Structure formats: structure tokens, C-alpha cells
């Protein structure tokens, strides 16, 4: 049982550490800059200027 609790605590700490950006007021964004600028179709997603700049 102690191993389970230690593992659960470690996962909770990891999730909290990874979510600091969200707690700090930042928002989740996709590869094209966020939901307001995301392409709806796969053809539009392939022509995303940010994606092309990364490659």
C-alpha cells in the first residue's frame, strides 16, 4: 500500500508541475496558434505557415 501511495503522490506532483503554465494564466494552443486560428480541414492544416516554418 505504501508503494501505491508513493506512486500516486509522484504522479500528482508531476501533473502539478506540468500544469504550472496553465495555473499561471497561459492558455492551451495548437500548432497554428490557438482555436481562433486553427484550420478545420487537413488541407488547410498542411498549409499552416507556423508548421511550415518549423519544418
VENVEN-V426380 format. One line per field, one symbol per residue. phi: phi as a letter, one per 40 degrees, with the letter a starting at -180 (. if undefined). A space follows every 50 residues. Layout:
BEGIN
phi->???
END
This chain:
BEGIN
phi->.ccccccccccccccccccdcccchcbcbccbhhccbcccbccccccccc ccccc
END
